[in-house]
Amino acid sequence: MSAASALAAPPAPIRLLDLPAQHAAIQAELDAALQHVMHTGDFIQGPDVEQFAQELGAYLGGAYVVPCANGTDALQLALMSLELQPGDEIIVPAFTYVATAEAAAILGLRPVPAEVDPRMFTLDAAATEAAITLRTRAILAVHLYGQCADLTALRGVANRHGLALIEDNAQAIGATWQGADGQLVAAGTVGEVGTTSFFPSKNLGCLGDGGALLTRDAARAAHLYELANHGQARGRKYVHQRIGLNSRLDTLQAALLRVKLRHLGAWTAARQQVAAQYDAALGTVPGLQIPARQAGSTHVFHQYTLTLASEARRDALQKHLQQHGVPSVVYYPVPVHLQPAYAYLGYRAGQFPVAEALCRTVLSLPIHPGLTPEQVAYVAAVVKTGAAE
């Protein structure tokens, strides 16, 4: 009998992310928040929106928070706040979700991919510096899978060349970065602007779409608020200072997020515990690499992502997991420069070999606060038998 055939059935159905169970544990709080908004009727820009912004800002160490409609809008608004010109270049990771490049392209800016670190999956500082031209205006760093890109190195590159640093923090809310001075700062608050998403699957997710912008600069926060609200200054209705967007976080979503924010610390700790159990079980398995840790950053494990030796091994392991009741996902199968929508940029296969290799070899396992130690042990056992075949 093979090791795979000897595996017992899963101790309980395993989900990649179990939002129903997560919500059930706090259902009374969510219901109360929903009923409150329904009773007041303040569905647009109600008090919960500003209260959530203040509470999230406090959670992030005193940042200014400007809520908006979704994470992609947040990226676009961050770039709009830099007041760039069509054709200006924005450096983005070659390995990321497409929204990173999309936010630049939709504004007539030129996304310029740069290579990523093969173990951390985030922007490589040396490759970023090599991609800078006379048209470069900003670096858009993505804190992928739950930990920070090398913010000290990227901040240094940005400073040397007079560039803005934008942090896409949609996957790393609650992570921290230790700067050269030893001080801990919240991910998303080191650059000129940070962005985040409250898409339901995020570590802090609402029950629909939502996003926010983060900054430590009061004047920039006011500017971002105007851009997200039809160019209208706070408290000056029907007076429009600039051309903006209609990008607002619904009051209902803000109220629900206020509830979930109170639990984020515990949920993050649970994710980290799951990751530690995976690490202990899988750290020495031949043929796969567990997630590396970026020095200076904590990791909040939006994803727990393995790297396999080849695409064939990755695909075989994913099939093996599926056969044994374990879901898994490839984030992301196509690099930015090879997406059909960005063919106009003129890049070709082979120009970013690290990003292209990651797209062929990464695989994300189930990770969420509700996974039991028995479920994690089962997933790890299935991975080990699959990697051995």
N, C-alpha and C positions, 0 to 999 in steps of 0.2 A: 504493500500500500504506500502511495506517495504521501509526502508531508502535506500536500495540498488537499488530498482526498480525506486525510485524517482530521482536518479542521472541523471543529464543532460549528453549529449554527450560531449566528450572532446572538448575543445575550438579549438584544432588543433591536428593533429596526433602527438602522443607522442613517441619519440624514447629513448631508453636507452642512446644512444650517437649519436648525430647528426653531424657527420663529414662533410657531404656535405654542410650543412648550415654554419658550422664554416669556411670551406675553401672558400665558396663563398664570404664571407665578406672580405677576403684578397686575392681574386683571382688574382688581378693585380700584387701584390707583388710576389706571388708564380710563376706566369707566367714569370715575369722578371727574377727571380732566375733560373728557368728552362732554359730559353733562353740563359742566360749568360753561363751556364755550357755547353749547347749544342754548343754554338759558340766557346768556348775556347777548347773544346775537352779534358779537364782535368778530366777524369771520375774517375781515381783512384789516391788518395792522392793529389788531386788538392788543390789550396790555400784555398778554402772554408772550408776544413776539419780543418786546423790549426786555421783559423779565428773563426770558430764555437767553437773550444776548448777554445780559449782565451776568447770569449764572455761569454760562459757558466761558465768558471772559475771565471770571474768577477762577474757574477750574483750570484755565490755561495760564494762570499766573499773572493776571492783570492785563490781558490783551483786550483790545477793542474788537468786538464782533459785530459784523454787519450781515444779518440773515438775507438770503436770497432764494430764488425758486429751485435751484438745483446746482450740483457741483460743476456742470459744464458752463452754466451761466457765470458761476463764481470765477472760473478761469478766464472767461471772456471779459468780465468786468475788471479783473485784476490787470489784464493787458490794456484795457481801455483807459485805466487810471494813469498809465504811463504816457499817454498822449503821443503815441508813435505815429509814424507815417507809413502809407502803403509801401510794401517792399522791404521794410525793416525786418531784420532777421531775429528769430527767437530760437535759442538752442534748446532742444528737447531730447529726452532719452530715445534711443532707437527701439528700446524694449519697454513698452508701456501700453496702456489702453489708448485707443485712437483719439479720445477727447482732448488729450494733451496737445496734439498737433491741430486738431479741428478748431480749437479756440483761437489759435493764431491765424489759421487759414481763412476763417470766416471774416476776419477783420482786414483781410488783404495783406497780412504779414506773411513772412516766409518761415515756416518751421524748418529748422536745420537739425537733423538727427545727429547725435553724438553717441559714441560707444558707451556701454555700461560695464561695470565691474562683474566678472563672471561668477563670483561667489555671493556678492551682496545684491546684485540685480539692479543697482541704482547708478546714476550718472557717474562716470569716471572723470575725475577732475582734470587729469592730463589730457584726455580726449576732448573734454569740453574746451579747454584752453586752446587746443589745436584747431578747433572748429570756428574760432572767433575771426571775423573779418571786419572791415570798416563799416559794414552795415549792421553788425550785431548790436542789439540794444538790451537784451535780457537773457537770463538763464532760467529755464523753467525746470526745477528739480522735482522729481516724483519720489515720495517716500513709499516705495513699493512694498506691499505685503505686510506692512506693520512696523517698519523701522526706518530711521532717517537715512537719507543719503549723507555723504560726508560733508556736513554743513560748514565745518571750519575750512576745509579745502575749497569748497565751492564759493563760500563768502570771500575767501582770499582772491580767487580768480575774478570774481565780480568786481571787487574793489580795485584790483590792479588795472582793470580795463574800463572802469567807469560804467559798469553795467548794473542793471537791477537784478535782484534775485527774487524769484517767485517760487513758493513752495506749494506743490500739490499734496495736501495732507489728507486726502480723502480716505486713505487706507491706514493712517497712523495716528488717529485722534487719541490723545492721551500719552503718546510716546514722549520722551524727553531727550534732549541733547546736552551733553556736557561740553561747553566751550573751552577754549584754550586757557581762560581765566579760572576754570574749575567750576563755574556757575552752571546750574541746571536750568535750561529753558525749555518751554513746551515746543514740540514740533509744530511747525506752521507759523511761528512767531519770530524767526530769525531773519527772514528776508523782508524786503519792503512790504510784500503782501503774501499771506498764506491763504489757501483755499481749502474747503472741505465739502464733502457730500453727506447728506443724510439719507441716501438711497437705502431702502429697507434692509439690504444685506450687510450694510456697513456696521462696524462695531457699535456706533451710535447712529441708529437708523430710525427714521420716522415710519409712518404707515402710508407712505406715498413718496412724492419727490420733495426734496429740500436741499439747501446748501447754505454756505456762509463764507464770508471773507474775514480774515484775521490780520490784525496789524497792531503794532505798538505805537503808532503815530496818530495822534488825535486828528490832525488836519487831514491826513490821508483817509482816516475812517469817515470823516464828514464828506470827503470827495466821493468815496465808494458808496456811501449811503445815497447821495444824490444820483449817481450813475444807475443804481439799482431801482430808483423810484422816479423814473421819467425825467431825471435831471432836476428834480425838485428838492430844494433845501428843506431840512427838518424844520417843521413848525411854520413853513411859509407856503401854504397851499395855493396852487395855481400860479406860483412864481417859479419858473424853470430856468435854472442857471446854465444848464448845458444840455446837450443831447444825451439821453440815457435810454435805459431799458425799462420794461415793466417786469421786474424780477423780484417777486415778493414771496416770503415764506408765509403760508397760510397760518392763521391764528390757531386752528385746530392742530396742525402739525407741531407748532411751537409748544402748545400745551402738552402734547404727548411726549415731545422731546424733553420737556422739563422733568417729567416723571422718569424717563429712561436715563437721563443724565445722573440722577441720584443713585443709579445702580451701576453706572459705567465702571467705576473702580473695582467693584466685586466681579463684574463680568470679565474685565481685563485680567484680573488675578486668576480666574478660572481658566481662561484661554492659555495663560502662561503655564499653568499647572498641566494642562493637556499637552502643551508643547514639550515640557520637561519630560513627561512620560514617554512621548514619541522619541525624544532625543536619546533617552536611556535605552530604549528598545532597539532603535534603528541606527545608532551612531557608528556601529562597527560592521554594518551589513555591507559586504562587498558589492560593488557595482552601483551604489547610489550615494548621493551626498545629501545630508540633512541641512536645514537652513543655517547658513553662517551668520554670525552676529557682527554687526558694525561696531567697532570700538567707538565709544562715546555716546552710543544710542541705546535706549531701552527698546524692547520689541513687544508690541501689543498683539501680534499674531492675528491680523486680519485673515491671513492665509498661512498654512504650514505647507511649504513648497519643497518637494524633493527635486533633485536633478539626477537623471539617469545617464548611463554611459552613451546611449545612442537613442535615436528615434524609435528604432525597432524594439529596444528594451523598454522604453517608455510606453509604447503602444501595447506591448504584450502585458506589462504590469497593469495598465489601466483595464484591459480586458479581463485579466485575472481577478482584479478587485471587483469588477462588475459581476462576474460569475459567482462571487462569494458575498454579494449583498453590500458591497462597500462603494459608495459613489465617489467620484473624483472628477476634477476639472483641469483643463489646460488653460492657464492664464499666462500668456496669450499666444495663440498659434501662428500669428502673422506679424512680423515686425512693421513698424510704422512706414519705413521707406519702401516696403514691398506691397503696401495696401494699394489696390487699384485706384482709389480716389486721389492718391498722392503720386501717381506716375508722372504727373507734370513736373515734379521736382527734379526728375532726371536721374534718380539713383537706380542702381542695379544690384542684383544678387551678388553677394560676396564682399560688398563694401563695408558691412558691419558684421563680421563673422561671429562675434560673441553674442550679439542679439539674435542673430539667425540660429545659432546653435541652441540658445536657451529656448527659443520657440519650438524647437524639435525635441527638447529633452526635459522640460519642467512638467511636474505633475503635483497638483495640490490635493491634500487629503482633507477629510472632514475635520473641522475644528470649530467649536462653539462652546459656550459656557455650560450647556446641558449634557455634554458627553460624560458618561460615567467612566471610571477607571477600567471597568470590565469591557466596555465598548472600545476604549482606546487600545487596550491589550489585544482585543480581537483584530482591530484594524492593523496593528503592528504585526501580528502573527501572519495575517494574510499578505502583507507587504513582504515579509521575510520569505515566505514560501514562494511568492511570485518572483522575487528577485533571484531566488536560487534556481529557478527553472531555465 
